[in-house]
Amino acid sequence: MNFRFRKTERITSRKEIESLFERGKSSAITAMPLRAVYQESGQEEAGVPVKVLVSVSKKRLRHAIDRNRAKRQIREAYRLQHHSLIDALVTRGKQLRLAFIWLSTQPEPTAMVSRSVERILHSITLKLEKDNT
């Protein structure tokens, strides 16, 4: 298994971000302290089945050290748990854009963030498998 999270797996273009957050084209799941907005697209591009965006706003966490820690927690949890989601997408030949948005107004323990990411990824995987049948 590959536990890497490369730059090619990140959403960096403004165009991709805007299309992800367009009304009616994406779905959302909330598992405190995170909200995930995701959008399935037709075909996989350049061998990257999932592209991810991590957002922690200054309004929620005032101190940069807290924002950076929250982003690091989300990335690490995603990196360790994304395999089932990638397998489901590869078998369908689809691509997914996924944004993790921090909702809490205080720093949270790593275990809690990890459970939230796990719940979100599991829900998305189940939805993809249900749509496939």
C-alpha positions as CSV (number, residue, x, y, z in Angstrom):
1,M,0.0,0.0,0.0
2,N,1.1,3.5,-0.8
3,F,0.6,5.9,2.1
4,R,1.7,9.1,0.3
5,F,-0.2,12.3,-0.2
6,R,1.5,14.0,-3.2
7,K,1.0,17.5,-4.5
8,T,-0.7,16.1,-7.6
9,E,-3.5,14.8,-5.3
10,R,-4.3,18.3,-4.0
11,I,-6.7,20.8,-5.5
12,T,-4.7,23.9,-6.4
13,S,-6.5,25.6,-9.2
14,R,-9.2,28.3,-8.6
15,K,-11.3,26.8,-11.4
16,E,-11.4,23.4,-9.7
17,I,-12.3,25.0,-6.3
18,E,-15.1,27.1,-7.8
19,S,-16.6,24.0,-9.6
20,L,-16.5,22.0,-6.4
21,F,-18.5,24.6,-4.5
22,E,-21.0,25.4,-7.2
23,R,-24.6,25.0,-6.0
24,G,-26.3,21.7,-7.0
25,K,-23.2,20.0,-8.3
26,S,-21.7,18.7,-5.1
27,S,-22.7,16.8,-2.0
28,A,-21.7,17.4,1.7
29,I,-21.2,15.2,4.8
30,T,-20.6,16.6,8.3
31,A,-18.8,14.7,11.0
32,M,-17.7,17.1,13.7
33,P,-15.3,18.9,13.7
34,L,-15.2,18.5,9.8
35,R,-17.5,19.0,6.9
36,A,-16.6,17.4,3.6
37,V,-17.9,18.7,0.3
38,Y,-17.3,16.3,-2.6
39,Q,-18.1,16.1,-6.3
40,E,-17.7,13.1,-8.5
41,S,-16.5,13.7,-12.0
42,G,-16.7,11.5,-15.1
43,Q,-13.2,10.4,-15.8
44,E,-9.9,9.9,-14.0
45,E,-7.2,12.4,-15.1
46,A,-3.5,11.7,-15.0
47,G,-3.8,8.6,-12.7
48,V,-5.2,10.7,-9.7
49,P,-8.5,9.3,-8.6
50,V,-9.0,11.8,-5.7
51,K,-8.0,15.4,-5.4
52,V,-8.2,17.0,-2.0
53,L,-8.5,20.5,-0.5
54,V,-8.0,21.2,3.2
55,S,-9.5,24.4,4.6
56,V,-9.2,25.8,8.1
57,S,-10.5,29.4,8.3
58,K,-9.0,32.2,10.4
59,K,-12.5,32.9,11.7
60,R,-12.7,29.4,13.3
61,L,-9.1,29.1,14.6
62,R,-7.5,32.5,15.3
63,H,-3.9,31.4,15.9
64,A,-1.8,30.2,12.9
65,I,-0.3,27.4,15.0
66,D,-3.8,26.0,15.6
67,R,-4.8,26.3,12.0
68,N,-1.6,24.6,10.8
69,R,-2.0,21.8,13.3
70,A,-5.6,21.2,12.3
71,K,-4.6,21.0,8.6
72,R,-1.7,18.6,9.5
73,Q,-4.2,16.4,11.4
74,I,-6.6,16.3,8.5
75,R,-3.9,15.5,6.0
76,E,-2.4,12.8,8.1
77,A,-5.8,11.1,8.8
78,Y,-6.6,11.2,5.1
79,R,-3.2,9.9,4.1
80,L,-3.6,6.8,6.4
81,Q,-7.3,6.1,5.5
82,H,-7.9,6.9,1.9
83,H,-7.3,3.5,0.4
84,S,-10.8,2.1,0.4
85,L,-12.1,5.3,-1.3
86,I,-9.4,5.1,-4.0
87,D,-10.1,1.5,-4.7
88,A,-13.8,2.2,-5.1
89,L,-13.0,5.1,-7.6
90,V,-10.5,3.1,-9.6
91,T,-12.9,0.2,-10.1
92,R,-15.4,2.7,-11.5
93,G,-12.9,4.7,-13.5
94,K,-14.1,7.9,-11.9
95,Q,-12.5,10.9,-10.2
96,L,-13.6,12.7,-7.0
97,R,-12.9,16.2,-5.8
98,L,-13.0,16.4,-2.0
99,A,-12.8,19.4,0.4
100,F,-12.4,19.1,4.1
101,I,-13.6,22.2,6.0
102,W,-12.9,22.7,9.7
103,L,-16.0,23.6,11.7
104,S,-14.9,23.7,15.3
105,T,-13.8,26.9,17.0
106,Q,-11.2,25.2,19.1
107,P,-8.3,22.7,18.4
108,E,-9.4,19.1,18.6
109,P,-7.5,15.9,19.6
110,T,-5.9,14.0,16.7
111,A,-8.0,10.9,17.5
112,M,-11.2,12.8,17.1
113,V,-10.1,14.3,13.7
114,S,-9.0,10.9,12.6
115,R,-12.4,9.3,13.4
116,S,-14.2,12.2,11.6
117,V,-12.1,11.6,8.5
118,E,-12.7,7.9,8.7
119,R,-16.5,8.4,9.0
120,I,-16.5,10.8,6.0
121,L,-14.4,8.5,3.8
122,H,-16.5,5.5,4.7
123,S,-19.8,7.4,3.9
124,I,-18.5,8.5,0.6
125,T,-17.3,5.0,-0.3
126,L,-20.6,3.5,0.6
127,K,-22.4,6.1,-1.5
128,L,-20.2,5.4,-4.5
129,E,-20.7,1.6,-4.1
130,K,-24.5,2.1,-3.8
131,D,-24.6,4.3,-6.9
132,N,-22.6,1.6,-8.8
133,T,-25.2,-1.1,-8.3
